[in-house]
């Protein structure tokens, strides 16, 4: 990519905008020397780095950059043996070292989702010991501190002591009446780094001492009294000792910096690159830019693209190239935006290949080009004796010799500046040459012949900039597929050209030109009609989607209302059972309290208990759903019984809670559940599955009741309480459980206990109501069911059961 392309597209202004957001001199140097990359992988990394930094700024805050000057000369000097850097330069280096540490710390504490930025930050080396050493020796004001070395501290104490001695002696002289008429002012001052007092010039001879200075008027002499000459000499020597010690300290600090010079240089370079990424991110935020898609196929698709250098309200453009056609020929009136379109495509391509985000809409795509050529603007040169046409043609000659299939070529006013017929012919020849080279070309022109060429040639397409003939202003929109009109007559009329001149001009047009313009106008009208139809279809489609969503919500609401009604019915049934249970418990409690019961009372209580027991059984049967009532279960044959088993159960009227005799074992028990071919029976402390053909219904033996009473409720408690415990569970147990209001951990514990109870009570199927939502709870339920050994199968509910918001569970026999 030659400098001519960068100059025409004003790429230097983009670099300037980047540099305005930078903090380091190294970063500015990187930005100044940036060139578009041509390796797709490198460009993708640069684009992703910009995106990561934008996310860091958005979610983590602004990195703690400080304005850093260039320290390369100081670092280079520090590496020279015996070199000494002054305090200002050392503090400049210290500022860089602190920034290195703070930036690294800030970027490494961010989330793992910024891998590229973190990778750069990890390469920064920090110099904590060197920072501490410099901070210990030099204050923020650039003064070497007393703690820099023991010798410096000692020397400075002696200086203070010596200064105090000198001041005391001078104070004595000033206060002395002997010299009151000689001293000009009773003050102590310094001249030539020595303490002096002001003496009247005419009394000089009466005051022994050394004159170091005089006032402008000459009336005052600044004299060092003879008594403090030696003290001043001592003080001067101490000051020289202090300066010598400071030089030693600075030399040591410089040597420490020099030892780390290569590492500091490397880290500063990395910091500069991070600063460059930060500047790209800030610029992207300011431009409201996006990360473009990238390809190596020459495909360009810019959506709502804006030229980054245009201010105020910019009309975005949509333009594509390289998929259905490789050459796009843009026509239309002057000032309509043709040249801006060329520059927009060119500058956005350069920006993308430099890792900069582009001011366009999401989904915009840019191709990676190895070469970009621009022939835009008036290149005439008086010095080189080149006309407009000659300058254009000279550069086109270069383009044709250098172009290939990986080139993007932007040509403004192709064929202009010479005879229209010959210019159009040259333009067609140039485009045909580039088409055979498979270069990607966007060109602008006013030649009708080139419009026809675009219509008739494969791989070439027309486009135009829109012009509002009512307002006589361009809209700056690009329409692909139609050629544009120059609108010369319309513009001339708006500028005040006489109507008779315009009419005369129109009479000179050829019939072919008039017919072509009329055809274009007709196509424009048809296109507008089609656009209106498309808009109407879009609105209708959106309305249909809204109606569909509304109906879906109403259906879900109806389903929820239905489930709510069923739930209330179950709750009412449970309430009835609870009341029945309370009556049974009162009778049992009454029996337990009475030590002696006469036979009539005993018979009455037993009969009442049996009646209530039967009521409980009847209520359980009423509210408990059948083993399987869903169509899917019936289709699989789940819950079916053979004809003989059905007949036997029906004839014996066997129900849950009945006493039965297991024939082959001669054991009595209570029916807990009725399965497809077997019954679950509680025999003493055991539960067993018994074939229906092997059980026979019996009444509770009278002797059993008698023995219960005689043994003072010991066996009564064991049998009746066990029976009532089971019946109580059966009465209160529901074949559905609501988990919607619980978190995943809570729901898991509740569901595990519920499944255990359902299995022990022989209730199958059960309905786990977890709701739809995002599906998190539903997936957790399925995981738990998968690892529960007693589960035979499970499925999602159908529409009548609650759909995806319900899981139906079947237990093993």
Beta strands, then each sheet from edge to edge (+ up, - down):
strand 1: 183-191
strand 2: 194-200
strand 3: 209-214
strand 4: 220-225
strand 5: 293-295
strand 6: 300-305
strand 7: 317-321
strand 8: 327-331
strand 9: 365-367
strand 10: 371-375
strand 11: 407-411
strand 12: 440-444
strand 13: 460-468
strand 14: 473-480
strand 15: 659-662
strand 16: 667-674
strand 17: 678-683
strand 18: 686-691
strand 19: 695-698
strand 20: 736-738
strand 21: 766-769
strand 22: 791-796
strand 23: 806-811
sheet 1: 1+ 2- 4+ 3-
sheet 2: 5+ 9+
sheet 3: 6+ 7-
sheet 4: 10+ 11+ 12+ 8+ 13+ 14-
sheet 5: 18+ 17- 16+ 15- 19+
sheet 6: 20+ 21+ 23- 22+
end
